Amino acid sequence: MTPLIRRAFTRDLMAWYRVYGRTFPWRQTRDPFKLLVAEILLQRTPYWKVRPAYETLIGLAPTPAALAQLTAAEIEPIIRPLGLVARAQGLVDLGRTVVERHRGSIPNDSKQLQELPGVGRYTASAIRCHAFGIDAPLVDGLTGRVYRRVLGLDGSLEPHADNSLWAAVAAIQPRHPGDFHLAVIDLASLICRRKRPLCGQCPLATACRFRQTQVIATGHRRP
């Protein structure tokens, strides 16, 4: 990774995020349990649908022990607007597993996290990063688009399974991992969109291989 690209990610992107970063309830806490619930609800679900369900569920079950006491039938009405009501039983199982195996505390070990119901590679890294401040790379379909465009990487593999992509993200080594990964998420949502990206407004434009390719191909800069 070149110094120009690393500087764009660690300086220019973070300056943009301080102005344009979004605010959600789950971004206002470092409680690993609340963050874990949010990450599970956010799986394949738009954030604007998740907010009311998250606030209601956390109000009802603010700890793993409280979640373990609920039934799937009690959770289903809360998360039904999100679709995938099968997650209701998974959430109950999550609470019970944390209580039974980890004495009610969310672990910070990646392997132990991925052994929890509903937790995969990305979710485990998200909890380690946002709750525990560990510099764990985070790559999914949304953020993978940003990294691949800026770094000029191949996109033939699904982002969650592309180990070379995860390694490239790990090499960035941001000073504040949690804020950095939130900045990439917001950039992907607001600027580096799948269709019609707003390259002219992107803080990574000067280092972006994708934009350079577009200029060469079309003879003009993407607006």
HULINZI-V601532 format. One record per residue. N is the residue number from 1. RES is the residue in three letters. PHI is phi as a letter, one per 30 degrees, with the letter a starting at -180 (NA if undefined). OMEGA is omega in whole degrees, -180 to 180 (999 if undefined). D_FIRST is the distance of its C-alpha to the first C-alpha in Angstrom with 1 decimal. Layout:
n=N res=RES phi=PHI omega=OMEGA d_first=D_FIRST
n=N res=RES phi=PHI omega=OMEGA d_first=D_FIRST
This chain:
n=1 res=MET phi=NA omega=-176 d_first=0.0
n=2 res=THR phi=d omega=176 d_first=3.8
n=3 res=PRO phi=e omega=180 d_first=6.7
n=4 res=LEU phi=d omega=-179 d_first=8.3
n=5 res=ILE phi=d omega=180 d_first=6.6
n=6 res=ARG phi=d omega=179 d_first=6.8
n=7 res=ARG phi=d omega=179 d_first=10.2
n=8 res=ALA phi=d omega=180 d_first=11.2
n=9 res=PHE phi=d omega=-171 d_first=11.0
n=10 res=THR phi=d omega=-180 d_first=12.5
n=11 res=ARG phi=c omega=-173 d_first=14.9
n=12 res=ASP phi=d omega=179 d_first=15.9
n=13 res=LEU phi=d omega=-178 d_first=16.0
n=14 res=MET phi=d omega=176 d_first=18.0
n=15 res=ALA phi=d omega=177 d_first=20.3
n=16 res=TRP phi=d omega=-177 d_first=21.0
n=17 res=TYR phi=d omega=179 d_first=21.7
n=18 res=ARG phi=d omega=179 d_first=24.2
n=19 res=VAL phi=c omega=-169 d_first=26.2
n=20 res=TYR phi=c omega=-179 d_first=25.9
n=21 res=GLY phi=d omega=-178 d_first=25.2
n=22 res=ARG phi=d omega=-179 d_first=27.9
n=23 res=THR phi=b omega=176 d_first=30.4
n=24 res=PHE phi=b omega=-178 d_first=31.8
n=25 res=PRO phi=e omega=-178 d_first=34.1
n=26 res=TRP phi=d omega=174 d_first=31.7
n=27 res=ARG phi=d omega=-179 d_first=29.2
n=28 res=GLN phi=c omega=-178 d_first=32.0
n=29 res=THR phi=b omega=171 d_first=32.2
n=30 res=ARG phi=c omega=177 d_first=30.4
n=31 res=ASP phi=d omega=-175 d_first=33.1
n=32 res=PRO phi=d omega=179 d_first=31.5
n=33 res=PHE phi=d omega=-180 d_first=34.5
n=34 res=LYS phi=d omega=177 d_first=34.5
n=35 res=LEU phi=d omega=179 d_first=30.8
n=36 res=LEU phi=d omega=177 d_first=31.3
n=37 res=VAL phi=d omega=180 d_first=34.2
n=38 res=ALA phi=d omega=-179 d_first=32.3
n=39 res=GLU phi=d omega=179 d_first=29.4
n=40 res=ILE phi=d omega=179 d_first=32.1
n=41 res=LEU phi=d omega=-178 d_first=33.9
n=42 res=LEU phi=d omega=-179 d_first=30.8
n=43 res=GLN phi=d omega=178 d_first=30.1
n=44 res=ARG phi=h omega=-178 d_first=30.7
n=45 res=THR phi=b omega=178 d_first=32.6
n=46 res=PRO phi=d omega=-175 d_first=32.1
n=47 res=TYR phi=d omega=-177 d_first=31.8
n=48 res=TRP phi=d omega=174 d_first=35.0
n=49 res=LYS phi=d omega=-174 d_first=37.0
n=50 res=VAL phi=d omega=-173 d_first=35.6
n=51 res=ARG phi=e omega=-178 d_first=36.6
n=52 res=PRO phi=d omega=179 d_first=40.4
n=53 res=ALA phi=d omega=179 d_first=40.2
n=54 res=TYR phi=d omega=-177 d_first=37.8
n=55 res=GLU phi=d omega=179 d_first=40.1
n=56 res=THR phi=d omega=-177 d_first=43.2
n=57 res=LEU phi=d omega=179 d_first=42.0
n=58 res=ILE phi=d omega=176 d_first=40.6
n=59 res=GLY phi=d omega=-180 d_first=43.9
n=60 res=LEU phi=d omega=-176 d_first=45.8
n=61 res=ALA phi=b omega=-176 d_first=43.7
n=62 res=PRO phi=d omega=-179 d_first=41.6
n=63 res=THR phi=b omega=176 d_first=41.2
n=64 res=PRO phi=e omega=-180 d_first=40.7
n=65 res=ALA phi=d omega=179 d_first=44.4
n=66 res=ALA phi=d omega=178 d_first=45.5
n=67 res=LEU phi=d omega=-179 d_first=43.5
n=68 res=ALA phi=d omega=-179 d_first=45.0
n=69 res=GLN phi=d omega=-179 d_first=48.4
n=70 res=LEU phi=d omega=173 d_first=47.9
n=71 res=THR phi=c omega=178 d_first=48.8
n=72 res=ALA phi=e omega=-179 d_first=46.9
n=73 res=ALA phi=d omega=179 d_first=49.7
n=74 res=GLU phi=d omega=-178 d_first=49.1
n=75 res=ILE phi=d omega=-175 d_first=45.4
n=76 res=GLU phi=e omega=180 d_first=45.8
n=77 res=PRO phi=d omega=-179 d_first=47.3
n=78 res=ILE phi=d omega=-174 d_first=44.5
n=79 res=ILE phi=c omega=-180 d_first=41.7
n=80 res=ARG phi=e omega=179 d_first=43.7
n=81 res=PRO phi=d omega=-180 d_first=42.4
n=82 res=LEU phi=d omega=-170 d_first=38.9
n=83 res=GLY phi=i omega=177 d_first=40.1
n=84 res=LEU phi=h omega=-178 d_first=39.5
n=85 res=VAL phi=d omega=176 d_first=42.3
n=86 res=ALA phi=d omega=178 d_first=41.7
n=87 res=ARG phi=d omega=-179 d_first=39.2
n=88 res=ALA phi=d omega=179 d_first=42.3
n=89 res=GLN phi=d omega=178 d_first=43.2
n=90 res=GLY phi=d omega=178 d_first=39.6
n=91 res=LEU phi=d omega=176 d_first=39.5
n=92 res=VAL phi=d omega=179 d_first=42.8
n=93 res=ASP phi=d omega=178 d_first=41.6
n=94 res=LEU phi=d omega=180 d_first=38.5
n=95 res=GLY phi=e omega=-178 d_first=40.7
n=96 res=ARG phi=d omega=-180 d_first=43.0
n=97 res=THR phi=d omega=179 d_first=40.3
n=98 res=VAL phi=d omega=179 d_first=38.8
n=99 res=VAL phi=d omega=-174 d_first=42.3
n=100 res=GLU phi=d omega=-175 d_first=43.4
n=101 res=ARG phi=c omega=-173 d_first=40.4
n=102 res=HIS phi=b omega=176 d_first=38.8
n=103 res=ARG phi=h omega=175 d_first=41.8
n=104 res=GLY phi=i omega=-179 d_first=40.7
n=105 res=SER phi=c omega=178 d_first=37.3
n=106 res=ILE phi=d omega=179 d_first=33.9
n=107 res=PRO phi=d omega=176 d_first=31.9
n=108 res=ASN phi=c omega=178 d_first=28.3
n=109 res=ASP phi=d omega=-175 d_first=27.6
n=110 res=SER phi=d omega=-179 d_first=25.6
n=111 res=LYS phi=d omega=180 d_first=28.1
n=112 res=GLN phi=d omega=178 d_first=31.0
n=113 res=LEU phi=d omega=-178 d_first=29.7
n=114 res=GLN phi=d omega=174 d_first=29.2
n=115 res=GLU phi=d omega=178 d_first=32.8
n=116 res=LEU phi=d omega=179 d_first=34.1
n=117 res=PRO phi=e omega=176 d_first=35.6
n=118 res=GLY phi=i omega=-176 d_first=33.3
n=119 res=VAL phi=c omega=176 d_first=30.1
n=120 res=GLY phi=c omega=-175 d_first=27.2
n=121 res=ARG phi=d omega=-178 d_first=23.6
n=122 res=TYR phi=d omega=-178 d_first=22.4
n=123 res=THR phi=d omega=178 d_first=25.5
n=124 res=ALA phi=d omega=179 d_first=25.3
n=125 res=SER phi=d omega=180 d_first=21.7
n=126 res=ALA phi=d omega=180 d_first=23.0
n=127 res=ILE phi=d omega=179 d_first=25.9
n=128 res=ARG phi=d omega=-178 d_first=24.0
n=129 res=CYS phi=d omega=-171 d_first=21.7
n=130 res=HIS phi=d omega=-178 d_first=24.3
n=131 res=ALA phi=c omega=-173 d_first=27.4
n=132 res=PHE phi=c omega=177 d_first=26.2
n=133 res=GLY phi=i omega=-180 d_first=23.2
n=134 res=ILE phi=d omega=-179 d_first=21.1
n=135 res=ASP phi=d omega=179 d_first=17.3
n=136 res=ALA phi=c omega=180 d_first=17.5
n=137 res=PRO phi=d omega=179 d_first=15.2
n=138 res=LEU phi=b omega=-179 d_first=17.2
n=139 res=VAL phi=b omega=171 d_first=17.0
n=140 res=ASP phi=b omega=-178 d_first=20.0
n=141 res=GLY phi=d omega=-178 d_first=21.1
n=142 res=LEU phi=d omega=-177 d_first=20.8
n=143 res=THR phi=d omega=178 d_first=17.3
n=144 res=GLY phi=e omega=178 d_first=16.0
n=145 res=ARG phi=d omega=179 d_first=17.0
n=146 res=VAL phi=d omega=-177 d_first=14.8
n=147 res=TYR phi=d omega=-179 d_first=11.6
n=148 res=ARG phi=d omega=179 d_first=12.5
n=149 res=ARG phi=d omega=-177 d_first=13.5
n=150 res=VAL phi=d omega=-175 d_first=10.7
n=151 res=LEU phi=d omega=-179 d_first=8.0
n=152 res=GLY phi=i omega=-176 d_first=11.0
n=153 res=LEU phi=c omega=178 d_first=11.6
n=154 res=ASP phi=d omega=-178 d_first=15.1
n=155 res=GLY phi=c omega=-176 d_first=17.6
n=156 res=SER phi=d omega=180 d_first=20.4
n=157 res=LEU phi=c omega=172 d_first=20.4
n=158 res=GLU phi=d omega=-175 d_first=21.5
n=159 res=PRO phi=e omega=-177 d_first=18.6
n=160 res=HIS phi=d omega=-178 d_first=20.5
n=161 res=ALA phi=c omega=-176 d_first=20.6
n=162 res=ASP phi=c omega=-176 d_first=17.2
n=163 res=ASN phi=d omega=179 d_first=15.8
n=164 res=SER phi=d omega=177 d_first=12.6
n=165 res=LEU phi=d omega=178 d_first=12.0
n=166 res=TRP phi=d omega=179 d_first=13.2
n=167 res=ALA phi=d omega=179 d_first=10.9
n=168 res=ALA phi=d omega=178 d_first=7.7
n=169 res=VAL phi=d omega=179 d_first=9.7
n=170 res=ALA phi=d omega=-178 d_first=10.8
n=171 res=ALA phi=d omega=-179 d_first=7.5
n=172 res=ILE phi=d omega=177 d_first=7.9
n=173 res=GLN phi=h omega=180 d_first=11.1
n=174 res=PRO phi=d omega=180 d_first=13.2
n=175 res=ARG phi=d omega=180 d_first=16.4
n=176 res=HIS phi=b omega=-172 d_first=18.7
n=177 res=PRO phi=e omega=-178 d_first=17.6
n=178 res=GLY phi=d omega=180 d_first=20.7
n=179 res=ASP phi=d omega=-179 d_first=20.6
n=180 res=PHE phi=d omega=-177 d_first=16.9
n=181 res=HIS phi=d omega=174 d_first=17.6
n=182 res=LEU phi=d omega=178 d_first=20.8
n=183 res=ALA phi=d omega=179 d_first=19.2
n=184 res=VAL phi=d omega=177 d_first=17.1
n=185 res=ILE phi=d omega=-178 d_first=20.4
n=186 res=ASP phi=d omega=178 d_first=22.3
n=187 res=LEU phi=d omega=180 d_first=19.9
n=188 res=ALA phi=d omega=-178 d_first=20.2
n=189 res=SER phi=d omega=-172 d_first=23.9
n=190 res=LEU phi=c omega=-172 d_first=24.7
n=191 res=ILE phi=b omega=-175 d_first=22.4
n=192 res=CYS phi=d omega=-176 d_first=20.1
n=193 res=ARG phi=d omega=-179 d_first=23.1
n=194 res=ARG phi=d omega=177 d_first=23.6
n=195 res=LYS phi=c omega=178 d_first=26.1
n=196 res=ARG phi=h omega=176 d_first=26.3
n=197 res=PRO phi=d omega=-178 d_first=23.1
n=198 res=LEU phi=c omega=-174 d_first=23.7
n=199 res=CYS phi=e omega=-179 d_first=20.8
n=200 res=GLY phi=d omega=179 d_first=22.8
n=201 res=GLN phi=c omega=-173 d_first=22.8
n=202 res=CYS phi=d omega=179 d_first=19.2
n=203 res=PRO phi=d omega=179 d_first=17.4
n=204 res=LEU phi=c omega=-171 d_first=14.0
n=205 res=ALA phi=e omega=-175 d_first=15.7
n=206 res=THR phi=d omega=-178 d_first=14.5
n=207 res=ALA phi=c omega=-169 d_first=10.8
n=208 res=CYS phi=d omega=179 d_first=12.0
n=209 res=ARG phi=d omega=180 d_first=12.1
n=210 res=PHE phi=d omega=-179 d_first=15.3
n=211 res=ARG phi=d omega=178 d_first=17.1
n=212 res=GLN phi=d omega=178 d_first=16.4
n=213 res=THR phi=d omega=179 d_first=17.9
n=214 res=GLN phi=d omega=179 d_first=20.8
n=215 res=VAL phi=d omega=-180 d_first=21.6
n=216 res=ILE phi=d omega=-175 d_first=21.7
n=217 res=ALA phi=d omega=-173 d_first=23.8
n=218 res=THR phi=c omega=-178 d_first=26.2
n=219 res=GLY phi=i omega=177 d_first=26.3
n=220 res=HIS phi=b omega=-178 d_first=26.0
n=221 res=ARG phi=d omega=176 d_first=23.7
n=222 res=ARG phi=d omega=-178 d_first=24.0
n=223 res=PRO phi=d omega=999 d_first=26.0
